[in-house]
Amino acid sequence: MHHHVIVFRWKPEADPEAIRKLADGLRDLAASLPGVVSYACGTDLGMRTGNDDFGISAVFESADALQTYLDHPTHRGLVSTYASLLLADKHGLQFAEENS
Amino acid sequence: MHHHVIVFRWKPEADPEAIRKLADGLRDLAASLPGVVSYACGTDLGMRTGNDDFGISAVFESADALQTYLDHPTHRGLVSTYASLLLADKHGLQFAEENS
């Protein structure tokens, strides 16, 4: 399985409604694509200090399915529309599950 | 479901064997605890520039199960043993899956 893990810190002035639209747009895209095993995103629960604000954790059947999502025009459009508006910082990666 | 998402950047001198021991220790701990739906970790695939080096994506049945993992002596021990040794940077959060 191929994992896509991204965490965001929002700008202080980030509009909650724009955050919701970004999250909805990403979830809807993932729901429309083949090879998406799961797609979850949400706001930090505050269980630890120093956490980021928002996270995305998605699982794809293959590297191709993951690449399709990353390169999709809708994904690119959401990122270009909302990234500069909302993001103070972004970290993440894509990885293939490793077992011991 | 409750998600635990963490991404690391390793120090340049981080020892691959120590990284493997950290990953194995975390996986083994997760395998031993109740309420762990899934636990995946792995090294960046290089699909995008600017990515972090390593990621953990875990799913727990409840906030309690997640808190048990975070507070577990073995987890604390692994973090205290390896964090200062290996980590240049760490980002992440815990979130409850949000639907549209």
N, CA and C atoms of all chains as a GROMACS GRO file, in nm:
protein
  600
    1MET      N    1   0.083  -0.119   0.000
    1MET     CA    2   0.000   0.000   0.000
    1MET      C    3   0.087   0.125   0.000
    2HIS      N    4   0.036   0.230  -0.061
    2HIS     CA    5   0.112   0.355  -0.068
    2HIS      C    6   0.039   0.462   0.010
    3HIS      N    7   0.114   0.524   0.101
    3HIS     CA    8   0.056   0.623   0.191
    3HIS      C    9   0.095   0.764   0.150
    4HIS      N   10   0.000   0.854   0.163
    4HIS     CA   11   0.020   0.997   0.138
    4HIS      C   12  -0.012   1.066   0.269
    5VAL      N   13   0.088   1.129   0.328
    5VAL     CA   14   0.072   1.190   0.460
    5VAL      C   15   0.116   1.336   0.452
    6ILE      N   16   0.024   1.426   0.485
    6ILE     CA   17   0.055   1.569   0.477
    6ILE      C   18   0.001   1.637   0.604
    7VAL      N   19   0.079   1.728   0.661
    7VAL     CA   20   0.030   1.806   0.775
    7VAL      C   21   0.048   1.955   0.745
    8PHE      N   22  -0.050   2.031   0.784
    8PHE     CA   23  -0.050   2.176   0.757
    8PHE      C   24  -0.049   2.256   0.888
    9ARG      N   25   0.015   2.373   0.883
    9ARG     CA   26  -0.010   2.479   0.981
    9ARG      C   27  -0.079   2.590   0.905
   10TRP      N   28  -0.193   2.636   0.958
   10TRP     CA   29  -0.266   2.742   0.893
   10TRP      C   30  -0.207   2.879   0.928
   11LYS      N   31  -0.226   2.972   0.840
   11LYS     CA   32  -0.195   3.112   0.872
   11LYS      C   33  -0.292   3.156   0.981
   12PRO      N   34  -0.253   3.250   1.067
   12PRO     CA   35  -0.342   3.295   1.174
   12PRO      C   36  -0.477   3.344   1.121
   13GLU      N   37  -0.472   3.404   1.003
   13GLU     CA   38  -0.595   3.463   0.948
   13GLU      C   39  -0.673   3.366   0.859
   14ALA      N   40  -0.632   3.238   0.857
   14ALA     CA   41  -0.699   3.141   0.770
   14ALA      C   42  -0.848   3.132   0.802
   15ASP      N   43  -0.927   3.142   0.698
   15ASP     CA   44  -1.073   3.142   0.713
   15ASP      C   45  -1.126   2.999   0.726
   16PRO      N   46  -1.196   2.967   0.837
   16PRO     CA   47  -1.247   2.831   0.857
   16PRO      C   48  -1.332   2.780   0.741
   17GLU      N   49  -1.406   2.870   0.677
   17GLU     CA   50  -1.490   2.830   0.566
   17GLU      C   51  -1.404   2.786   0.446
   18ALA      N   52  -1.294   2.857   0.424
   18ALA     CA   53  -1.203   2.819   0.314
   18ALA      C   54  -1.134   2.686   0.347
   19ILE      N   55  -1.102   2.666   0.474
   19ILE     CA   56  -1.042   2.538   0.517
   19ILE      C   57  -1.140   2.426   0.488
   20ARG      N   58  -1.266   2.447   0.520
   20ARG     CA   59  -1.369   2.343   0.498
   20ARG      C   60  -1.381   2.312   0.349
   21LYS      N   61  -1.379   2.419   0.266
   21LYS     CA   62  -1.391   2.397   0.120
   21LYS      C   63  -1.272   2.318   0.068
   22LEU      N   64  -1.153   2.348   0.118
   22LEU     CA   65  -1.034   2.272   0.076
   22LEU      C   66  -1.049   2.125   0.115
   23ALA      N   67  -1.086   2.102   0.239
   23ALA     CA   68  -1.099   1.964   0.288
   23ALA      C   69  -1.207   1.890   0.209
   24ASP      N   70  -1.321   1.953   0.189
   24ASP     CA   71  -1.430   1.889   0.113
   24ASP      C   72  -1.385   1.860  -0.030
   25GLY      N   73  -1.316   1.955  -0.090
   25GLY     CA   74  -1.271   1.937  -0.228
   25GLY      C   75  -1.174   1.820  -0.241
   26LEU      N   76  -1.082   1.808  -0.146
   26LEU     CA   77  -0.986   1.698  -0.150
   26LEU      C   78  -1.055   1.564  -0.127
   27ARG      N   79  -1.145   1.560  -0.031
   27ARG     CA   80  -1.218   1.434  -0.004
   27ARG      C   81  -1.302   1.393  -0.124
   28ASP      N   82  -1.371   1.491  -0.183
   28ASP     CA   83  -1.456   1.459  -0.300
   28ASP      C   84  -1.371   1.406  -0.415
   29LEU      N   85  -1.254   1.468  -0.435
   29LEU     CA   86  -1.165   1.420  -0.542
   29LEU      C   87  -1.123   1.276  -0.514
   30ALA      N   88  -1.079   1.252  -0.392
   30ALA     CA   89  -1.033   1.116  -0.357
   30ALA      C   90  -1.146   1.014  -0.378
   31ALA      N   91  -1.267   1.055  -0.344
   31ALA     CA   92  -1.383   0.964  -0.357
   31ALA      C   93  -1.412   0.933  -0.504
   32SER      N   94  -1.365   1.019  -0.592
   32SER     CA   95  -1.399   1.002  -0.735
   32SER      C   96  -1.293   0.922  -0.811
   33LEU      N   97  -1.178   0.897  -0.748
   33LEU     CA   98  -1.067   0.835  -0.820
   33LEU      C   99  -1.055   0.685  -0.790
   34PRO      N  100  -1.011   0.606  -0.888
   34PRO     CA  101  -0.987   0.463  -0.862
   34PRO      C  102  -0.860   0.444  -0.780
   35GLY      N  103  -0.855   0.333  -0.708
   35GLY     CA  104  -0.732   0.297  -0.637
   35GLY      C  105  -0.708   0.371  -0.507
   36VAL      N  106  -0.810   0.443  -0.459
   36VAL     CA  107  -0.797   0.511  -0.330
   36VAL      C  108  -0.855   0.419  -0.223
   37VAL      N  109  -0.772   0.362  -0.139
   37VAL     CA  110  -0.818   0.268  -0.036
   37VAL      C  111  -0.888   0.343   0.077
   38SER      N  112  -0.825   0.453   0.121
   38SER     CA  113  -0.889   0.536   0.224
   38SER      C  114  -0.834   0.678   0.215
   39TYR      N  115  -0.916   0.773   0.262
   39TYR     CA  116  -0.876   0.913   0.259
   39TYR      C  117  -0.935   0.979   0.383
   40ALA      N  118  -0.851   1.020   0.475
   40ALA     CA  119  -0.900   1.080   0.600
   40ALA      C  120  -0.827   1.211   0.622
   41CYS      N  121  -0.900   1.309   0.671
   41CYS     CA  122  -0.836   1.436   0.706
   41CYS      C  123  -0.909   1.496   0.826
   42GLY      N  124  -0.839   1.581   0.899
   42GLY     CA  125  -0.904   1.639   1.015
   42GLY      C  126  -0.815   1.737   1.089
   43THR      N  127  -0.876   1.800   1.188
   43THR     CA  128  -0.813   1.905   1.267
   43THR      C  129  -0.749   1.848   1.393
   44ASP      N  130  -0.634   1.909   1.430
   44ASP     CA  131  -0.562   1.860   1.548
   44ASP      C  132  -0.651   1.853   1.671
   45LEU      N  133  -0.637   1.743   1.745
   45LEU     CA  134  -0.718   1.720   1.866
   45LEU      C  135  -0.658   1.786   1.990
   46GLY      N  136  -0.533   1.837   1.979
   46GLY     CA  137  -0.471   1.902   2.095
   46GLY      C  138  -0.419   1.802   2.197
   47MET      N  139  -0.390   1.680   2.155
   47MET     CA  140  -0.343   1.577   2.249
   47MET      C  141  -0.196   1.600   2.287
   48ARG      N  142  -0.126   1.680   2.207
   48ARG     CA  143   0.015   1.708   2.238
   48ARG      C  144   0.046   1.854   2.205
   49THR      N  145   0.140   1.913   2.275
   49THR     CA  146   0.178   2.050   2.244
   49THR      C  147   0.267   2.052   2.120
   50GLY      N  148   0.262   2.163   2.050
   50GLY     CA  149   0.351   2.180   1.934
   50GLY      C  150   0.303   2.110   1.809
   51ASN      N  151   0.184   2.058   1.810
   51ASN     CA  152   0.129   1.989   1.693
   51ASN      C  153   0.099   2.085   1.579
   52ASP      N  154   0.088   2.026   1.459
   52ASP     CA  155   0.039   2.102   1.346
   52ASP      C  156  -0.114   2.113   1.356
   53ASP      N  157  -0.175   2.188   1.259
   53ASP     CA  158  -0.317   2.219   1.272
   53ASP      C  159  -0.409   2.119   1.204
   54PHE      N  160  -0.364   2.062   1.093
   54PHE     CA  161  -0.453   1.982   1.010
   54PHE      C  162  -0.372   1.872   0.944
   55GLY      N  163  -0.433   1.756   0.926
   55GLY     CA  164  -0.360   1.645   0.866
   55GLY      C  165  -0.443   1.571   0.764
   56ILE      N  166  -0.372   1.514   0.666
   56ILE     CA  167  -0.433   1.427   0.566
   56ILE      C  168  -0.358   1.295   0.569
   57SER      N  169  -0.433   1.188   0.575
   57SER     CA  170  -0.373   1.054   0.573
   57SER      C  171  -0.451   0.971   0.472
   58ALA      N  172  -0.386   0.939   0.361
   58ALA     CA  173  -0.455   0.867   0.255
   58ALA      C  174  -0.376   0.742   0.216
   59VAL      N  175  -0.448   0.639   0.175
   59VAL     CA  176  -0.385   0.514   0.136
   59VAL      C  177  -0.431   0.480  -0.006
   60PHE      N  178  -0.334   0.445  -0.089
   60PHE     CA  179  -0.362   0.414  -0.230
   60PHE      C  180  -0.317   0.271  -0.259
   61GLU      N  181  -0.384   0.210  -0.356
   61GLU     CA  182  -0.350   0.071  -0.392
   61GLU      C  183  -0.213   0.063  -0.457
   62SER      N  184  -0.172   0.172  -0.524
   62SER     CA  185  -0.046   0.166  -0.600
   62SER      C  186   0.017   0.304  -0.609
   63ALA      N  187   0.144   0.307  -0.648
   63ALA     CA  188   0.212   0.436  -0.671
   63ALA      C  189   0.142   0.510  -0.785
   64ASP      N  190   0.094   0.438  -0.885
   64ASP     CA  191   0.026   0.503  -0.998
   64ASP      C  192  -0.101   0.574  -0.953
   65ALA      N  193  -0.179   0.506  -0.869
   65ALA     CA  194  -0.304   0.568  -0.820
   65ALA      C  195  -0.272   0.694  -0.740
   66LEU      N  196  -0.164   0.686  -0.662
   66LEU     CA  197  -0.123   0.802  -0.582
   66LEU      C  198  -0.076   0.916  -0.673
   67GLN      N  199   0.004   0.881  -0.773
   67GLN     CA  200   0.054   0.983  -0.866
   67GLN      C  201  -0.062   1.049  -0.943
   68THR      N  202  -0.162   0.968  -0.979
   68THR     CA  203  -0.280   1.021  -1.049
   68THR      C  204  -0.348   1.127  -0.964
   69TYR      N  205  -0.360   1.098  -0.834
   69TYR     CA  206  -0.422   1.194  -0.741
   69TYR      C  207  -0.338   1.323  -0.734
   70LEU      N  208  -0.206   1.305  -0.716
   70LEU     CA  209  -0.118   1.421  -0.699
   70LEU      C  210  -0.119   1.511  -0.823
   71ASP      N  211  -0.124   1.446  -0.941
   71ASP     CA  212  -0.117   1.521  -1.068
   71ASP      C  213  -0.253   1.566  -1.119
   72HIS      N  214  -0.359   1.525  -1.052
   72HIS     CA  215  -0.494   1.554  -1.102
   72HIS      C  216  -0.518   1.705  -1.109
   73PRO      N  217  -0.579   1.754  -1.217
   73PRO     CA  218  -0.606   1.898  -1.230
   73PRO      C  219  -0.685   1.955  -1.112
   74THR      N  220  -0.779   1.876  -1.059
   74THR     CA  221  -0.858   1.925  -0.944
   74THR      C  222  -0.768   1.941  -0.823
   75HIS      N  223  -0.677   1.846  -0.802
   75HIS     CA  224  -0.585   1.856  -0.688
   75HIS      C  225  -0.496   1.980  -0.705
   76ARG      N  226  -0.441   1.994  -0.825
   76ARG     CA  227  -0.356   2.110  -0.852
   76ARG      C  228  -0.434   2.240  -0.834
   77GLY      N  229  -0.559   2.238  -0.877
   77GLY     CA  230  -0.642   2.359  -0.865
   77GLY      C  231  -0.669   2.395  -0.720
   78LEU      N  232  -0.701   2.293  -0.640
   78LEU     CA  233  -0.726   2.318  -0.496
   78LEU      C  234  -0.601   2.372  -0.429
   79VAL      N  235  -0.488   2.311  -0.461
   79VAL     CA  236  -0.361   2.354  -0.399
   79VAL      C  237  -0.331   2.498  -0.440
   80SER      N  238  -0.345   2.529  -0.569
   80SER     CA  239  -0.311   2.665  -0.614
   80SER      C  240  -0.411   2.768  -0.559
   81THR      N  241  -0.537   2.728  -0.544
   81THR     CA  242  -0.638   2.822  -0.491
   81THR      C  243  -0.617   2.849  -0.342
   82TYR      N  244  -0.592   2.741  -0.266
   82TYR     CA  245  -0.596   2.756  -0.120
   82TYR      C  246  -0.458   2.761  -0.051
   83ALA      N  247  -0.356   2.705  -0.114
   83ALA     CA  248  -0.227   2.696  -0.044
   83ALA      C  249  -0.177   2.833   0.000
   84SER      N  250  -0.167   2.926  -0.095
   84SER     CA  251  -0.111   3.057  -0.059
   84SER      C  252  -0.205   3.132   0.034
   85LEU      N  253  -0.334   3.104   0.024
   85LEU     CA  254  -0.436   3.171   0.107
   85LEU      C  255  -0.428   3.124   0.251
   86LEU      N  256  -0.406   2.994   0.272
   86LEU     CA  257  -0.425   2.933   0.404
   86LEU      C  258  -0.297   2.884   0.474
   87LEU      N  259  -0.199   2.840   0.393
   87LEU     CA  260  -0.089   2.766   0.454
   87LEU      C  261   0.025   2.852   0.506
   88ALA      N  262   0.055   2.833   0.632
   88ALA     CA  263   0.177   2.892   0.689
   88ALA      C  264   0.292   2.794   0.672
   89ASP      N  265   0.260   2.663   0.675
   89ASP     CA  266   0.366   2.561   0.665
   89ASP      C  267   0.302   2.429   0.622
   90LYS      N  268   0.384   2.346   0.554
   90LYS     CA  269   0.334   2.217   0.506
   90LYS      C  270   0.448   2.116   0.516
   91HIS      N  271   0.419   1.999   0.565
   91HIS     CA  272   0.518   1.891   0.570
   91HIS      C  273   0.450   1.761   0.530
   92GLY      N  274   0.529   1.670   0.476
   92GLY     CA  275   0.468   1.542   0.442
   92GLY      C  276   0.554   1.461   0.348
   93LEU      N  277   0.497   1.350   0.306
   93LEU     CA  278   0.568   1.260   0.214
   93LEU      C  279   0.473   1.154   0.165
   94GLN      N  280   0.522   1.076   0.075
   94GLN     CA  281   0.452   0.956   0.030
   94GLN      C  282   0.544   0.839   0.060
   95PHE      N  283   0.490   0.732   0.116
   95PHE     CA  284   0.576   0.617   0.147
   95PHE      C  285   0.504   0.486   0.119
   96ALA      N  286   0.584   0.385   0.088
   96ALA     CA  287   0.531   0.250   0.073
   96ALA      C  288   0.548   0.182   0.208
   97GLU      N  289   0.442   0.119   0.255
   97GLU     CA  290   0.444   0.056   0.387
   97GLU      C  291   0.563  -0.040   0.400
   98GLU      N  292   0.641  -0.021   0.506
   98GLU     CA  293   0.757  -0.107   0.533
   98GLU      C  294   0.724  -0.198   0.651
   99ASN      N  295   0.758  -0.323   0.637
   99ASN     CA  296   0.736  -0.413   0.752
   99ASN      C  297   0.873  -0.450   0.810
  100SER      N  298   0.871  -0.500   0.932
  100SER     CA  299   1.002  -0.529   0.994
  100SER      C  300   1.073  -0.636   0.913
  101MET      N  301  -1.284   0.719   1.384
  101MET     CA  302  -1.147   0.669   1.397
  101MET      C  303  -1.053   0.784   1.431
  102HIS      N  304  -0.948   0.752   1.503
  102HIS     CA  305  -0.852   0.855   1.542
  102HIS      C  306  -0.718   0.826   1.474
  103HIS      N  307  -0.670   0.931   1.408
  103HIS     CA  308  -0.546   0.917   1.331
  103HIS      C  309  -0.430   0.984   1.402
  104HIS      N  310  -0.316   0.918   1.391
  104HIS     CA  311  -0.188   0.970   1.442
  104HIS      C  312  -0.095   0.980   1.322
  105VAL      N  313  -0.057   1.104   1.289
  105VAL     CA  314   0.023   1.127   1.169
  105VAL      C  315   0.148   1.205   1.209
  106ILE      N  316   0.264   1.146   1.181
  106ILE     CA  317   0.390   1.212   1.218
  106ILE      C  318   0.487   1.201   1.099
  107VAL      N  319   0.558   1.309   1.071
  107VAL     CA  320   0.662   1.302   0.968
  107VAL      C  321   0.794   1.354   1.026
  108PHE      N  322   0.900   1.286   0.988
  108PHE     CA  323   1.034   1.320   1.041
  108PHE      C  324   1.127   1.365   0.928
  109ARG      N  325   1.219   1.454   0.962
  109ARG     CA  326   1.340   1.476   0.882
  109ARG      C  327   1.455   1.426   0.966
  110TRP      N  328   1.537   1.341   0.905
  110TRP     CA  329   1.651   1.287   0.980
  110TRP      C  330   1.768   1.385   0.978
  111LYS      N  331   1.850   1.374   1.078
  111LYS     CA  332   1.978   1.446   1.075
  111LYS      C  333   2.064   1.384   0.964
  112PRO      N  334   2.152   1.462   0.903
  112PRO     CA  335   2.236   1.407   0.793
  112PRO      C  336   2.312   1.283   0.836
  113GLU      N  337   2.353   1.281   0.964
  113GLU     CA  338   2.436   1.170   1.011
  113GLU      C  339   2.354   1.055   1.069
  114ALA      N  340   2.221   1.063   1.052
  114ALA     CA  341   2.135   0.959   1.111
  114ALA      C  342   2.175   0.820   1.060
  115ASP      N  343   2.193   0.727   1.153
  115ASP     CA  344   2.237   0.591   1.119
  115ASP      C  345   2.117   0.507   1.074
  116PRO      N  346   2.123   0.452   0.950
  116PRO     CA  347   2.011   0.371   0.898
  116PRO      C  348   1.971   0.257   0.992
  117GLU      N  349   2.070   0.199   1.060
  117GLU     CA  350   2.039   0.088   1.152
  117GLU      C  351   1.957   0.138   1.271
  118ALA      N  352   1.989   0.256   1.318
  118ALA     CA  353   1.914   0.314   1.431
  118ALA      C  354   1.772   0.349   1.385
  119ILE      N  355   1.760   0.398   1.261
  119ILE     CA  356   1.627   0.428   1.205
  119ILE      C  357   1.544   0.301   1.200
  120ARG      N  358   1.605   0.192   1.154
  120ARG     CA  359   1.534   0.064   1.146
  120ARG      C  360   1.489   0.018   1.285
  121LYS      N  361   1.577   0.033   1.382
  121LYS     CA  362   1.540  -0.009   1.519
  121LYS      C  363   1.424   0.074   1.573
  122LEU      N  364   1.426   0.205   1.545
  122LEU     CA  365   1.314   0.290   1.589
  122LEU      C  366   1.184   0.244   1.523
  123ALA      N  367   1.188   0.225   1.392
  123ALA     CA  368   1.067   0.185   1.319
  123ALA      C  369   1.018   0.049   1.368
  124ASP      N  370   1.107  -0.046   1.384
  124ASP     CA  371   1.068  -0.179   1.432
  124ASP      C  372   1.008  -0.171   1.572
  125GLY      N  373   1.070  -0.090   1.657
  125GLY     CA  374   1.022  -0.077   1.795
  125GLY      C  375   0.882  -0.018   1.799
  126LEU      N  376   0.856   0.083   1.715
  126LEU     CA  377   0.724   0.147   1.712
  126LEU      C  378   0.620   0.049   1.657
  127ARG      N  379   0.656  -0.022   1.550
  127ARG     CA  380   0.561  -0.119   1.492
  127ARG      C  381   0.529  -0.230   1.591
  128ASP      N  382   0.634  -0.280   1.657
  128ASP     CA  383   0.612  -0.389   1.753
  128ASP      C  384   0.522  -0.342   1.867
  129LEU      N  385   0.545  -0.220   1.915
  129LEU     CA  386   0.460  -0.166   2.022
  129LEU      C  387   0.315  -0.159   1.974
  130ALA      N  388   0.296  -0.102   1.856
  130ALA     CA  389   0.158  -0.087   1.805
  130ALA      C  390   0.092  -0.224   1.790
  131ALA      N  391   0.169  -0.323   1.748
  131ALA     CA  392   0.112  -0.458   1.730
  131ALA      C  393   0.072  -0.521   1.863
  132SER      N  394   0.128  -0.470   1.972
  132SER     CA  395   0.102  -0.532   2.103
  132SER      C  396  -0.014  -0.466   2.177
  133LEU      N  397  -0.063  -0.353   2.126
  133LEU     CA  398  -0.162  -0.275   2.201
  133LEU      C  399  -0.303  -0.297   2.147
  134PRO      N  400  -0.404  -0.293   2.234
  134PRO     CA  401  -0.543  -0.303   2.187
  134PRO      C  402  -0.586  -0.172   2.120
  135GLY      N  403  -0.684  -0.182   2.031
  135GLY     CA  404  -0.742  -0.062   1.973
  135GLY      C  405  -0.662   0.002   1.861
  136VAL      N  406  -0.560  -0.067   1.814
  136VAL     CA  407  -0.480  -0.015   1.702
  136VAL      C  408  -0.536  -0.075   1.574
  137VAL      N  409  -0.603   0.004   1.493
  137VAL     CA  410  -0.666  -0.044   1.370
  137VAL      C  411  -0.560  -0.071   1.263
  138SER      N  412  -0.466   0.024   1.249
  138SER     CA  413  -0.356   0.004   1.154
  138SER      C  414  -0.238   0.090   1.196
  139TYR      N  415  -0.118   0.045   1.156
  139TYR     CA  416   0.004   0.120   1.188
  139TYR      C  417   0.099   0.102   1.072
  140ALA      N  418   0.126   0.209   1.001
  140ALA     CA  419   0.214   0.201   0.885
  140ALA      C  420   0.321   0.308   0.896
  141CYS      N  421   0.441   0.273   0.856
  141CYS     CA  422   0.548   0.373   0.851
  141CYS      C  423   0.642   0.341   0.736
  142GLY      N  424   0.712   0.443   0.690
  142GLY     CA  425   0.803   0.416   0.579
  142GLY      C  426   0.880   0.539   0.535
  143THR      N  427   0.969   0.514   0.442
  143THR     CA  428   1.063   0.617   0.392
  143THR      C  429   1.007   0.685   0.269
  144ASP      N  430   1.035   0.815   0.257
  144ASP     CA  431   0.985   0.893   0.144
  144ASP      C  432   1.022   0.828   0.012
  145LEU      N  433   0.922   0.826  -0.080
  145LEU     CA  434   0.941   0.765  -0.212
  145LEU      C  435   1.003   0.861  -0.314
  146GLY      N  436   1.014   0.990  -0.276
  146GLY     CA  437   1.072   1.088  -0.368
  146GLY      C  438   0.978   1.129  -0.479
  147MET      N  439   0.847   1.116  -0.457
  147MET     CA  440   0.749   1.152  -0.560
  147MET      C  441   0.733   1.304  -0.574
  148ARG      N  442   0.779   1.378  -0.472
  148ARG     CA  443   0.769   1.525  -0.478
  148ARG      C  444   0.894   1.585  -0.416
  149THR      N  445   0.933   1.703  -0.462
  149THR     CA  446   1.049   1.768  -0.402
  149THR      C  447   1.009   1.830  -0.268
  150GLY      N  448   1.107   1.845  -0.181
  150GLY     CA  449   1.081   1.911  -0.054
  150GLY      C  450   1.013   1.825   0.049
  151ASN      N  451   0.995   1.699   0.022
  151ASN     CA  452   0.930   1.608   0.118
  151ASN      C  453   1.015   1.585   0.242
  152ASP      N  454   0.946   1.536   0.345
  152ASP     CA  455   1.018   1.491   0.464
  152ASP      C  456   1.073   1.350   0.437
  153ASP      N  457   1.147   1.294   0.537
  153ASP     CA  458   1.218   1.169   0.510
  153ASP      C  459   1.141   1.043   0.546
  154PHE      N  460   1.059   1.052   0.649
  154PHE     CA  461   0.997   0.932   0.704
  154PHE      C  462   0.861   0.968   0.761
  155GLY      N  463   0.768   0.877   0.750
  155GLY     CA  464   0.633   0.907   0.798
  155GLY      C  465   0.573   0.790   0.873
  156ILE      N  466   0.485   0.826   0.966
  156ILE     CA  467   0.407   0.728   1.042
  156ILE      C  468   0.260   0.764   1.024
  157SER      N  469   0.180   0.667   0.990
  157SER     CA  470   0.036   0.690   0.976
  157SER      C  471  -0.034   0.576   1.050
  158ALA      N  472  -0.098   0.610   1.161
  158ALA     CA  473  -0.161   0.507   1.243
  158ALA      C  474  -0.307   0.544   1.268
  159VAL      N  475  -0.389   0.440   1.280
  159VAL     CA  476  -0.532   0.460   1.304
  159VAL      C  477  -0.570   0.383   1.431
  160PHE      N  478  -0.642   0.450   1.519
  160PHE     CA  479  -0.682   0.392   1.646
  160PHE      C  480  -0.834   0.392   1.656
  161GLU      N  481  -0.887   0.295   1.731
  161GLU     CA  482  -1.032   0.285   1.745
  161GLU      C  483  -1.089   0.401   1.824
  162SER      N  484  -1.007   0.455   1.917
  162SER     CA  485  -1.058   0.561   2.006
  162SER      C  486  -0.945   0.654   2.048
  163ALA      N  487  -0.984   0.768   2.104
  163ALA     CA  488  -0.884   0.861   2.158
  163ALA      C  489  -0.809   0.794   2.274
  164ASP      N  490  -0.877   0.712   2.351
  164ASP     CA  491  -0.811   0.645   2.464
  164ASP      C  492  -0.702   0.551   2.415
  165ALA      N  493  -0.732   0.475   2.310
  165ALA     CA  494  -0.632   0.381   2.258
  165ALA      C  495  -0.511   0.458   2.206
  166LEU      N  496  -0.537   0.572   2.143
  166LEU     CA  497  -0.428   0.655   2.091
  166LEU      C  498  -0.347   0.714   2.206
  167GLN      N  499  -0.416   0.762   2.308
  167GLN     CA  500  -0.345   0.819   2.425
  167GLN      C  501  -0.261   0.711   2.494
  168THR      N  502  -0.315   0.590   2.502
  168THR     CA  503  -0.239   0.479   2.564
  168THR      C  504  -0.108   0.458   2.491
  169TYR      N  505  -0.115   0.462   2.357
  169TYR     CA  506   0.008   0.445   2.276
  169TYR      C  507   0.106   0.559   2.302
  170LEU      N  508   0.054   0.683   2.299
  170LEU     CA  509   0.143   0.800   2.316
  170LEU      C  510   0.211   0.801   2.453
  171ASP      N  511   0.135   0.757   2.555
  171ASP     CA  512   0.187   0.762   2.693
  171ASP      C  513   0.262   0.634   2.732
  172HIS      N  514   0.261   0.536   2.645
  172HIS     CA  515   0.320   0.405   2.681
  172HIS      C  516   0.469   0.420   2.712
  173PRO      N  517   0.518   0.355   2.818
  173PRO     CA  518   0.661   0.364   2.853
  173PRO      C  519   0.754   0.325   2.738
  174THR      N  520   0.712   0.226   2.659
  174THR     CA  521   0.797   0.184   2.546
  174THR      C  522   0.803   0.296   2.442
  175HIS      N  523   0.690   0.361   2.417
  175HIS     CA  524   0.689   0.472   2.320
  175HIS      C  525   0.778   0.585   2.372
  176ARG      N  526   0.760   0.619   2.498
  176ARG     CA  527   0.842   0.726   2.556
  176ARG      C  528   0.990   0.688   2.551
  177GLY      N  529   1.018   0.561   2.575
  177GLY     CA  530   1.157   0.516   2.574
  177GLY      C  531   1.219   0.526   2.436
  178LEU      N  532   1.142   0.484   2.334
  178LEU     CA  533   1.193   0.491   2.196
  178LEU      C  534   1.217   0.636   2.157
  179VAL      N  535   1.122   0.723   2.192
  179VAL     CA  536   1.136   0.864   2.157
  179VAL      C  537   1.259   0.924   2.227
  180SER      N  538   1.274   0.894   2.357
  180SER     CA  539   1.388   0.954   2.429
  180SER      C  540   1.521   0.896   2.379
  181THR      N  541   1.521   0.767   2.341
  181THR     CA  542   1.645   0.706   2.293
  181THR      C  543   1.685   0.760   2.155
  182TYR      N  544   1.587   0.769   2.065
  182TYR     CA  545   1.622   0.795   1.924
  182TYR      C  546   1.598   0.939   1.877
  183ALA      N  547   1.505   1.010   1.941
  183ALA     CA  548   1.469   1.143   1.889
  183ALA      C  549   1.591   1.234   1.879
  184SER      N  550   1.663   1.253   1.990
  184SER     CA  551   1.777   1.346   1.985
  184SER      C  552   1.887   1.292   1.894
  185LEU      N  553   1.896   1.161   1.882
  185LEU     CA  554   2.000   1.096   1.800
  185LEU      C  555   1.973   1.117   1.651
  186LEU      N  556   1.847   1.108   1.611
  186LEU     CA  557   1.812   1.098   1.468
  186LEU      C  558   1.739   1.219   1.410
  187LEU      N  559   1.658   1.286   1.492
  187LEU     CA  560   1.563   1.382   1.436
  187LEU      C  561   1.620   1.522   1.416
  188ALA      N  562   1.611   1.569   1.291
  188ALA     CA  563   1.640   1.710   1.264
  188ALA      C  564   1.511   1.790   1.279
  189ASP      N  565   1.396   1.726   1.248
  189ASP     CA  566   1.269   1.798   1.254
  189ASP      C  567   1.155   1.697   1.263
  190LYS      N  568   1.045   1.740   1.327
  190LYS     CA  569   0.929   1.651   1.344
  190LYS      C  570   0.802   1.734   1.333
  191HIS      N  571   0.706   1.684   1.259
  191HIS     CA  572   0.576   1.752   1.247
  191HIS      C  573   0.467   1.648   1.254
  192GLY      N  574   0.350   1.687   1.302
  192GLY     CA  575   0.241   1.592   1.302
  192GLY      C  576   0.128   1.635   1.392
  193LEU      N  577   0.032   1.546   1.406
  193LEU     CA  578  -0.084   1.572   1.490
  193LEU      C  579  -0.164   1.444   1.505
  194GLN      N  580  -0.264   1.454   1.586
  194GLN     CA  581  -0.364   1.348   1.600
  194GLN      C  582  -0.497   1.412   1.562
  195PHE      N  583  -0.578   1.344   1.480
  195PHE     CA  584  -0.707   1.400   1.442
  195PHE      C  585  -0.814   1.293   1.436
  196ALA      N  586  -0.936   1.337   1.458
  196ALA     CA  587  -1.051   1.249   1.441
  196ALA      C  588  -1.102   1.272   1.300
  197GLU      N  589  -1.126   1.164   1.228
  197GLU     CA  590  -1.168   1.172   1.089
  197GLU      C  591  -1.290   1.262   1.075
  198GLU      N  592  -1.282   1.362   0.986
  198GLU     CA  593  -1.392   1.453   0.959
  198GLU      C  594  -1.453   1.419   0.823
  199ASN      N  595  -1.584   1.416   0.817
  199ASN     CA  596  -1.649   1.393   0.689
  199ASN      C  597  -1.714   1.523   0.642
  200SER      N  598  -1.747   1.531   0.514
  200SER     CA  599  -1.803   1.657   0.462
  200SER      C  600  -1.934   1.687   0.534
   0.00000   0.00000   0.00000
